[in-house]
Amino acid sequence: MSTLPTLKLKPNAKPRVLSGHPWVFANEVEALLPAEHDGEVVECRDRADRFLGSGVYNSRSQIVWRRFSREHTALDANFLRGAISRAIARREQAANRRLVWSESDDLPGLVVDQFGDALVVQIQTAALEKRAALIGDLLAEIVQPAEIIFRNDAPIRRLEGLPMEVHTRSGAAWEPRWVGIDGFDYWLDLQGGQKTGFYLDQRPQHAAVARYCAGKRVLDAFCNQGAFALHAARAGAREVLGLDSAEDAIAAARKNAERNGVAAAARFEVANVFDWFNDPVRAGDGLWDVIVLDPPPFAKSKSALEGALRGYKEINLRALQRLAPGGVLATYTCSHHMQDAETRGVLAAAAADAKRKVRVLEWSHQPPDHPVLVTMMESEYLRGYILRAE
């Protein structure tokens, strides 16, 4: 018999947890538990007193309960070792991959990316934060990396009442260095760069877009470190321009192009992409054969979705207006609030306003090392289309 504290759902609530979703929100329970249970394991029961699983609790978060098991389970070393080991076993062997993806791997709030012999860890829940040292020990035991870098500086931590910090497991600084990814060397600052250092989720798309770039004029908008641009240049593009508003990203992209021997074909500029498209001088630039739009998430919350839809439509419209007849537009969104229907609607509206007939060449999605739970739409965030505009 369980002795865990218990959360009870409200009698009239119809929470998604009853349909398999792993979250319960504060407004869905009869009463919150005392703050002494924050970061600990509690059970949840429905109004008929049926057991819904073991989960981590935090009264400071709107998501007060996150299920990690449908059994009576402790979040101890045995469970964590098993969950991490199973997550790794589900993935293909690779030098650069996501090893753990939060609820999709039964580890709510834990993200682990592997870059060669280093691991980058993000912890986003109070319960996993309390077990951070244990998680580091287990990852060191199972993966045996040269270093583990804790990038606990994501703004989402504030929603859990957690501090912002970055450190390594050893305590020594992990200096920026070259990391080989898919045949290219990238200068990665895993301890101080954006996110976990590189967007591993777009790796399959770099190669997919490159197939359309030989002999073409290619624009890589929101280019970050230039991965799409580098792949396009090596695929034989006659001209590649990468744009990003972050000066450090453009500096890294230039460094990467030089290192990989494609600097003659690929150049990079610091620019606000919206302003760049809207600048009247663009009218004399000529049209592009391939345009890549890979912006940051415009819809970081549900309340921001309406404005985000306008932004996505605007940027896709501008791209279609600058695309040569028969040109290819590769366009992506990385916000889980933008479901496929909204994405398709934005593209249809942009195509109509641009008066272009646009056909789908390829659908794209986050790769298998970022697995999607079918009962949790939030685990699916990356989608895109490769389109041809007549």
N, C-alpha and C positions, 0 to 999 in steps of 0.2 A: 504494500500500500504506500502511495506517494505521500511524503511529508512536505512537498514543495508548497510555497505560497501559491494562491490561486487567483487568477483574473476571471471574472464572470462577465459574459456578454450581456448587454441590455436586452430585456425581453422583446422589445420591438425592433431591435437592430437587425439589419440584413447585411452584415459585413461580408466582404469578399473572402474572408478566411473560410467561410462555410462552403465555398466553391473551390477550395484548394490553394488560394493565395496565402503566402506565409506571413502577412502583416495584419496587425490589429491596431486601430487608431484610438486615441484617447477618448473621442466622443462615442465610441462603440462599446465601452465597458461601463458596468454599473458604478464602479468606484476605482480610483487609482490606489495602488499599494503605497505604503510609506517609502520615502526616498532611500531608506536603508537597503532596499532591494534593487536599487539602480545598478545595472551592470551584472546582475545575477540571473540565475535560471528560475523561471516560474512556469507553472502550467496554466493553460487556458481552457475554460469549459464553456459550452454553449448554455442557453437558457434551460435546456433539459438536463443539464449537468453532465453532458457527454464530454469526454476528454478529447481535446483537439491537438494536444501535443506539448512538447517542451520548447520554451523559447527564451530569448534574452529580453530583459525588461529595462526600460528607462523612463521614469516619470517626467523627465525634462524634455523628452522628444514627443512630437505629435504621433509618431509611430511608437507606441508604448511597448509593443510586443512583436518579436520577430521569431518565427518558428524555425528551429534547426533540426527537429526530429519529431516524428509522430509517436515516439515511444517515451517512456519515462527515462530520460537520459541526462547524465551530468555533463557539463561542458568542461571536462577534465583532460588530462594528457592523453588518456586512451582514446577518447572521442576525437580530439583534435588531430592526433597522429593518424588515426584511421581516415578521417575526412580529407586531410591533406594528401595522404597516400592515394586514396581513391581518385581525388581530383587529378593528380598527376598521371595516374594510370589511364584515365579516360582520354588523355591527349596524346597526339603524335609526338615522337621524339624530335626535338628541335633545339637549336642553340638559343633562339629568341622566340618566346611564346608567353602567353598568359597561363600561369599555373593554377591560380585560384580566382574564381569570379563570384564572390559574395554568396548570396542566397542560392545561386545556381549550383553551387558546390557545398551547400549545407553549412556555410560559414558566414553568417550575416555580417556584412561590413568589412570583410577581409578581401583585399585584392593583392595578388602577388604576380609580378611580371619578372620574367627571366631574360637577362641580356648577357649572353655568354656565361662567364663565371660569376656574375653578380645577380642578386635578387633585389628588386625594389618592392617594398611592402607599403600598402596604404591600409590604415585601420580607421574605420568610420563609425564604430559603435562603442559604447561604454564597456560592454561586456568583453569585447575582444581587446580593448585598451587595457583592461585589468589583467589580461593574460598575454600581453605583448611580449614579455620576456620569455615566457613558455613557448609562444609561437616562434620566436626567433630561434630558440634552442631546437625545436622540432624541425624547422626548415633547415637548419645547419646539419642536423643529424640525417635527414632524409635526402636532401639535395647535395649537401657538401659544397656550397659555393665558396668563393674566395671572400665575399663580403655580402652582408645584408644591409640595405639602406632603407631606413624607415622614413618615408615621405608623408609624414602626418601633418600636412599643411593644406589639405583640401578644405575649402570653405564649408563643405557639408558637415565637418566635425563640429562646427559651432551649434548646429541643430541638436547635437547630442550633449552639449555643454562641455566639449573637450578642448584642450589647448592646442595651439598650432606649434608644431615643432618638427625639426628634421635632424636625424642623427644616424650614425652607423652602429651596427651591433658591436664592432670592435672599439668604437670611440675614435678611430683614426679617420681623417678626411678621405673621401673617395674622389680622387681628382678626375676631371674630364679626360676622356681618352677615345681612341678610335674603336668602334665596334662594327664588325662585319654583319650585315643584314641583307640577305637575298642578293649576294654578289656585289654589294656596294659597301664602302666604308663610310660611317657616319660619326661625326665628332659629337659625342653624347656627354652631357653633364647630368648624370643620374641623380646627383645630390642637390643640384641647384636649378635644373632646367624645368620646363613645363611638364605638368602631370608626373608620370613615372619616367619621363625622358624621351619617349618615342611612341608614336601611335601605332602599336602593333596590330590593331584591329583593321587597318587599311592595307596591310601587306598584300593580300590577294588582288586588291584593286589596282595597285601600282602596276603589276604585270598585265592585268586585263586592259587597262587604258593604253599601255604602251603598244599594244597590237595595232592600234589605229593611228600611230604617230609617225611612221616612216615617211620621210619626205614632206612632212606637214609643218605648218606654223602653229605652235602650241602655246596656250596661255594657262598657267597654273595659278589660279586665284586662291588666296588663303593658303599659301604654299608651305608654311611652317619651315621645316628644315630642308624642303625641296625634294622630297622623295618622288612625287609624281614627275617633277621636272627632270630629275636625274634619269629615271627610267625612260622617259620620252626621248631625251637626248641620246642615250645609248641605243635606243631602238631606231635611230636614224632621222629624228626630226631635224628639219633644216634650221629652225629657229625656235627657241623656248624662252619664255619670259615668266618668271615667278614673282608674285606679289604677296606681301604680307605687311601688316601694320606694325609688327614687332621688330625692332631693329636687331635684337639679339638673334631672332630666328633667321633674318635675312643674312646676317653675318655668318651664321652656321651654314646656311644654304650655299653661300659663295665658297666657303671653306670646303664643303663637301664636294662641290662641283670641281674645284681645283684638284682635290685629292683623287677623284675618280676619273680625271682626264676628259671631262665634258664641259669645261668652262668656256670653250670656244663657241659652243652651241647654246649653252644655258646661261642667261643673265638674270639678275634678281634686283628688285627695287622695293624700297620701303614705301608702302602706299595703303591708304584706306580704300579697299576695293570698291565700295559704293561710290566714293568720290571719284575714283579713277574712271569708272565706267561713265559717270555723269559729266565728266570734264568735256567741254565742247571740242577740245583739241583731238579727242579720240576719232572724230569724224574723218580726219586725214590720215589715220593710222593704217587703214586697210583692215580686212577681215581676217579672222582666225579660222583655221581648219579644225582645231580641237580646243575646247575650253573645259577645264576642270574647275568645279566649284566644290570645295570641301571646307565650308565655314565652321566656326565653333558653334555650339548650341545657342540658337537665338531664344529658344523656349526653355529656360532653366526652371520654370515653374508652370503649373497649369494656368495661373492667372496671366502669364506672359504669352500664352499661345496665340491670342488674336493678333497681337503686334508682331509676333514671330512669323505668322503666316504672311502678313504683308511684306515683311522683310525678305522672306524666301521667294515670294512671287516677284518682288522688285529685282532681286539679284539674278534670278533665272530669266526674267524678261530682258534685262540688259545684256546678258550673255547671248541670248538668242538673236538679239539685234546686231551683235558683233560677230556672229557666226556665218561663215561662208556657206553658199548653197551646197547641200550635201554634207555639211560639217557635223562633227560629233560633239555632243555636250555630255560630260560625265558629271552628274550632280548628286550630292549626298546631304543627308541630314543626320546629326548625331544626338537628337533629343528624343527621349522615349515618349514625350508628350505628342510628338508628330507621328501619328500612326500612318499606315500606308494610304488610307483613304484621304487623309489631309495632304500627304505628299503628292499623291496623284492629282488631287484637285488643284494644288498650287501650280503644278507643271502644266495642267490643261489650261488654266487661266492665263499663264504666261505665254503659252503657245498661241492662244486665241488673240491676245493683245498684240503679239508680234506678227500675227498673220502668217504663221509658219505651219506647215504640215510636219508634225513630229512623230516619229515612230520609235518604239522601244527596240533596242538591239539586245540589251542585257539588263536583268534585274540583279541587284547586288545586296549584300547582307553581311552582318558581322560573321567572322569565321568561327569554326567549331571550338576553338580554344576560348571563345567568349560565349558559352552555351546559353540558350534561351529556355527558360521554364515556360511551358505552355499555359500555366495557371498564373503567371506573373508578367504582365505586359512591361513592367519596368525593367525587366532583364533584357528586353529587346529594344535597342536604342539606335542602331546604325542601319540605315537603309539607303538605297540609292538607285539611280537609273543611268545607264549609258544609252543615249538617244541620238538619232540622226534627224537633222532638220533639213527638209527639202526647200 
